[in-house]
Each structure stands twice: as structure tokens, then as C-alpha cells.
């Protein structure tokens, strides 16, 4: 797959060239049954994030979230947004839509290392409060993470923050669980 070029590379391209680049970044649905409404929703979220972060839309890719789905019985796949930093395209932020209308920045879980909610982002200024911004494998502590972190479906089996971890009593906060 091609990595989206950063803004300075695309600012001089024609609309047709930009459209071809955008089409090349689309990831096909492996099942071949993609609902066009899902792609419309995903594209809308990508445009919102591009505007919120002030980056070229070609710096934002979307794909099906491999861990999260929505709707009754998880019918509607989640949207995973990947934002390339125009100043350093190797730095990629992962963001998912929040059901409350904001977005959740993902970072590795401090225990299992899976990408889980690390911070709620409603505007660009919210990124300034995160130091460093989690773009790599560096895990950030669970303290201060949004409630969505606890019980996020991306946690691996056995992670103390997963909702079905045997050491977590039903209805208890997984952060308070004991390991053993």
C-alpha cells in the first residue's frame, strides 16, 4: 500500500492526479460486500479529522477497524483513521470516532500493547496536552485514559483491561483487578 504523500507534495497536483492518489489509498473490502454507506461515513470522518488537524485530506487514510464494530450484534464495522504527520510522514496517529461526536486517539495499552483509546480529541488543541503524542510503540499509562479504554475490544485475552478477563469481577473496573 502506498503511504499518503505529505501536503507539500500534493499541493501542485491537478485534481485528477489527487483523485487517483486518493483512489489508490482505498483499501478494498476483503469480503467484497462493502456497504457504500460505510465508505461514505468513513470518508466523512476522514475529512473531519483532516480539517480538525489542519492536514491535507491525502494525509488521512481510513479502513475497517479490526477490533471495533457498532450497531446491533456488531453489524456496522468501525472506522480506523490513520493520520500521517505532514512534517514527518513516518509519524502516524491512529484515531477512531467516538460515539459522543469527538474522536479517540489510540496508543498501545500499557499491559497488552494493543492500540486502545488514550485520549479524547475534540479539537486540535487537545493534542497539545499529550506529550509525547503516541505515534509509536511507546506505551502510555492507563491513568488518565478515557473510560473507553477500559473494556476496549482491542485488548488481548488475559489483559487486565479487557472486559472478560477472569481476574475482573463482573461489574468492576478492570483497572482495579488483581492479577492472581
N, C-alpha and C positions, 0 to 999 in steps of 0.2 A: 504494500500500500504506500501511496505517496504521502509524505508529510506536507501539510499546508505551508506554502511559502509565507514569509512574513510580509507585512504591509508594504515595505519599500519595493519589494519585488513585483507586486501586483498592481501598484498604483498607475503604471504606464501601460497596462494591458488593455486591449479592447474588451468590450462587453462580451463578445463571442469567445475570446480567449479565457476570460474569467469564468464564463459559464462552463466551458469544457473542463477547466480546473476543478470547479465545484462538482461537476458530474463525476469526475474521476475519483473524488474523495468519498463518494457514496459507497457504503458497504451494502452489498445485496443481502436480502433476507435469505438465509440458508434454506428455509422451508419452501421458498417460492410463493408463499401465501400472504405476503405482506399486505396489511390493510393500508390503503393510501391515506386514511385519516391519521394513522400513526405517524407516517412520514411528515404530514402537514404539521402535526403537533410538535414533532421533534425539530423540524425546521424553524418553527416559531420560537421554540426555546433557544435554539442556536442563535437566532437573530437578536433575541432579548439579551442573551449573555454577551454577544459581540457589542451591542450598544452599551450595556452596563459597564463592561470592561474597557470600552473605547478601542476595540481592535477591529481589524478588517474581518468581515464575516468568513473569509477563507482561512482565518486562524482558528475557527471553531468547527470541529467535526462532531457529528452525532452518530450514535449507534444504539442498538438494543442493549439495555443494561443486563448483564449476565446474571445478576443476583436479585433484582427487584422487579416486581410486576404489580399491577394495580387492577382494581375492579373486582367483581365477584369471582372468586376462585382464581385470581391472578391472570385473568384473560388478557389484559392490556399490558404489553411489555413496557418496562420502564425505559427512560431515555438517559443515556450516559453521554455527557458532553465533555469533550477534550479540547482545552484551550491552549494553543501554543503562544508563548510569550513572544511578541514581535521582536523584542530586543535580543532574545535568546531562544530560538525555536526548539532547542533541546529541552527547555523547561516547559513541562506540560501540566496544567492544572486539570483535575477531574472534578466535574460538578454534576449534580443531579437536581432536578426540580423538587421543590418542597411542596407538599400538598397544600400548604398555607399560602403559597404565592411567592415565596422567596426561593433561594437555591441553597443547596448544601455542598460545601467544599469537602471533598473526600481526602483522607490521609490514611496511612497504614494504622491499623489497630495496634496498640502497644503490646497486645499479647499474641494475636494470631497473624498480624501483618497484612490482613486483607484491607482493601480500600473501604473505609467506613466514614460516616459523617463526622467532620472535625469542627466545622463552623458554619453558622447560618450567614448567608450573604444576601443582603437586600439591595446593596449599592456598592460601588467600587471602594468607597471609604472603609467598608467593613474588612477589606483585605489588609488595610494598613495596620489593623490591630493584631494581625497574625504574623509572628516573627519567629522563625522564618516561615514563609509561605510553603506549605507542604507539596513539593513537586517531585520528590524522590522517595527513596526507601526509608528515610529518617522517620521513625515513629514519634508521634506526639502523644503526650499523656492523655488518659481518659478524662481527667479532671477538666472541667470547663467545656467539654464537648456538648453538643445539643442533645436533647433527650432522644432524638432519632438514632444516636449512636448505640444506645442500649437496646439490644434485640434486633439490630440491623441484620437482614438475611445474608449479608456477605461474610459474617463471622464464620470461621471454620468450626466443624464439630469439635467439641471439647473446650472451645474458648469460653472463658468465664462471662463474656459479654453476650453470648448467643442466648436466645430466649429458651432453648430447650436443653441447656447444659444441666446435667444431673445434679450438680452441686448448687444450683439455684432453686430455692424453694418456690413453688408456684405463687405468683403474685408479688414476689420480692424483686428488688432491684438487683440485677446481676452484678453490679459493682460492689455490692455488699456480701457477695457469696464467698464462701471459704473454699479453698482448694484441698479438699480431703476430708 
